[in-house]
Amino acid sequence: MRVRKIFRCASEAVTKLIFIAAGIVICAPVFLVVTGSVMGKGDLYECLAPVFEQGTGFVTWKLIPQYPTMENYIRLLFYSPEFFVLFWNSVKMVGLILLGQMVVGVPAAWAFAIYEVRGKNVLFTIYVVLMLLPFQVTMLSSYLTLDRLSLLDTHWAVIMPAVFSTFPIFIIYGGFRAIPKSLIEAARIDGAGEVYIFFMVGIGLGKGGILSALVLGFLEYWNMIEQPFAFLEDKTLWPLSLYLPEISWTQAGFAFAASVVMLIPAIFVFVMGQDYLEQGIIYSGLKG
Amino acid sequence: MMEKDEEKLLLRRRMEKWMKIFLIFLAFVWLCTIISKSIYVSGLPMVKTDTASKKYVEHIVNTDGIVTAGGEIAVNTQAGLRVDKIYVHEGDAVQAGDVLFTIDTSDLTELISAKETELSKLQCNLSDWQVNAMIDAQKKEVAILWAKEDYETADKETAVAKARAKEALDKAEAALGKHLADTVPYTADNARRNAWDAYHDWVNKGYGIADKITAKEREIQDLEEQLAELEKHVGKETASEEDGQPKVLSGSVGADTDNTGGTKDTNTGEDNSDAGNTQNGAENTDGHGNADTGTNTDAADSTENESENANTDDTDSTENESENTNTDDTDSTENENENANTDDTDSVENGNENTETGALAPDTKDNQNPSPADEEKRTELLNKIKKANEELLALRDQLTKHDRDVVTQPDYSAEEAEYDAWQNTKLTLEETVQQAKEGYNDASYTREVTLRQKLREIANAETTSRADSTASLYELDIKQAQKQMERLQEIRQQKGEIKAEQDGIISKIQIEVGGRTSDTAALLLTDALRPCQFKFSITKEEGKYVHLNDTVELKLNGQSTATEVTVDYLTENTQGGYDVLCMLPENMGQPGLSGTIQKAVQGEYHELALPVEAVFEERDTFYVYTLNEKEGILGSEYYAEKIKVQVKDQNDRFAAIEAGTISKDTKVITYSTEELKQGQSVRPQEK
């Protein structure tokens, strides 16, 4: 009995160690970015010399920088106004996209979930197919359409296609489908109108799906690269995700600091919507 | 149910807390945005801009100058005087008669006494020179007289010497003429040659007769030998019929026969012919005798020849036999040729011998019985011998007659000795005449040279002496010293005071108290009678607009109105600019007064004129910075662009730009807080 207990404890410890090791490996990029952002030029050159000089050898890394400095953050926050231009561009685009998705996607998902309309299943299947199409497939048709609408080289060229994306509808649809039909019927019997039922019952009970769609949408659009790169030519309109490739290797420390600052909003959103993110993943069937 | 509500409440609070933190983060980012943009903008250089405008680029020359005197008067005094006091300063106005400075009178007195001493020395030098000149003239006259006397003496002496030489020459020539007239006899060469020819003819004729006698004797000998052989064959004794003389001849003939045979064998070709000639007859015997004339004249010689020939005959006969033997045994080509010649001779001889042998053979039979033919032959031989003896006698008579008629040998030795003595005397006399001629020529040449030298000495003595201005110089020095002394005395009479001769302002003092005056002027006074000048300097750029005879406005300090004056003189100065002089009107300005001139030149009308601050020059090329907009991450930004321009004209305010590089709407940066670079972001200054 005691041996079994010891064996169990040992197996648990080994399992934990394996998972901790895996966790460390997974978190290593974040660790590299954070430590690199506080390294001076000397430390970075010493670690990244094979990259700079294109010679033989391998990149090394220091757990603790020899001469840690906040110079990169100071330079980023106080001497790089272009960084903030792109930051606010990202905030603007992501905010409008999420807002648009709420305005367009929530009623659409409610309609798919509640109302029995002829051809609904076919239409929903087309929605799902569209959701599965990668951006590269729809890029050309989207470009032609946006050009015809004279939206190219404006933020709307990125916002409008995202607003009418099918993915949040699919997520929110899962949340609305979880509402019992009897509850809606009861509300109708009690004399509640369809709008009242949508706002009071639907949004209230499908809040988890909506928030999970918001969280997933934020993470996706905060990091998007292809859409702005394809549709935006004016650099003043670019999001922050396109700023990092603009930084050369000689400014590695500055790039690390910018990456850390770019990571902060995503962390906030993740922390705030962590519970809803799980629900959304469940709704979308991505998990399990 | 309660736990679920609490869980929801906790979740909401956590959400609110994180939402607050996120909002704070956004607010921080917003703040950083403003701060970073502020820092960025504050780092941009502030610029002022302007656009090109249409303007006349007017050129204004404005510069300061000073009034200078129109002319200066020098106050001079004697050089070398010691200055006692100076009563004026530079810039002082003086009037005619004012004392300017004084000279030390005690020093002046010393100078005067020194000058008197110098004057006395000069006068002494002059008188010495005059006396010396007189003495030199007398010496010259004496030298001329002496030279003339020397000439006359030399003339006489050389004339006498020349006459003596002439006399010696005449005597020598007379002696030679007399000798030549008294000649000695001398036989001519033709006569001498004829005498020698006659003598030689006589000798040769004697030899010829002797040769003929010899030949005839040989002929008789041959005939007697033939006769003896004939009688030998016949066997008769002929001695009773013969006289004694032929016997003697017969014996000699026998000896000669050997001699003849030896001669025939010893001599080859020539002797063979002799042998032939001997056999053929007596006509060729004369030729042979002539050839041997002088060799076989004596009997002793012939005897010796006979003995030699006999010996030679033996030897040769032996040799001939051996040669013939060799010829038969060997077929040598050379031996055949030699033997051919030899054989010819031998064959002839052998033939003769054989013939004789063949002829004698029958004779041998006939001796026992003499035939009439032998008798006839014998008779013939006897006749021939007789005839030959007669001819021999005749020849001997001819020889005797020839010896009696002797031609003597010529002899000229005495005559030639006398002639040689005469010739020697003649040569001696001719040499004497030649020596006399040379002596006469020498005397003539010596006379000529001596007289020419004496004439030169006279000419040298009479030559005028070189120009000498010593006396004039002494006189000039004396006059100058007297003048200087008079001036010094005059200054001393004025108590050493030097006064101004006219009104003016002291412009320069070139003496100092205690020092001595120099050759230059002691003081300079401005000429109050001449108008003043205004002097100013302009830069090279300003020189483009100020020319000679231009009118400029002049405003002197203290005057309220400007006056127009003319540029009278303009010259380049060391600073690369120009110095300008303007004559002022009479009674205007005073030396030292400053003023300002100004001249405005209306320039051309230009479409594009910029403030000069906007144009800058680098390596002789003009540039401007223009303000342009560009789109960047931060939005629309202004930046400076460097553009090359051509400046057509410019003054101190504006520069006219060539059209094409910029337009009238181009914003040109005229001012910047920092030095600009190509493409640099700038911030326009708000108006």
Interface residues (C-beta under 8 A of the other chain):
Chain A: L77 F78 Y79 S80 P81 E82 F83 F84 V85 L86 F87 W88 V91 D234 K235 T236 W238 V261 I264 P265 F268 V269 V271 M272 D275
Chain B: L11 M15 W18 M19 I21 F22 F25 L26 V29 C32 T33 I35 S36 K37 I39 Y40 E631 G632 I633 L634 G635
